[in-house]
Amino acid sequence: MGLIEHVSINALSKRDLLLIIKALEYTNDNTGLRDFIDLRNNIVKELCFLTDTSEEDFVKYLEAADE
């Protein structure tokens, strides 16, 4: 397998993104391993930058899409 230069999230649904974020939070809460919350925060930070939104607004948007 070649090196991955760029990762695309185009194929992920809003629900999938929300599940990833929530799974990382849950795993951090239940293992105490900081790497999981750091990864969650990095993903959200990048997505907020790309969408020019705050973290709170972005997560609310994903949660609303899941209803």
Secondary structure as UniProt FT lines:
FT   TURN            10..11
FT   HELIX           14..31
FT   HELIX           34..51
FT   HELIX           55..65
//
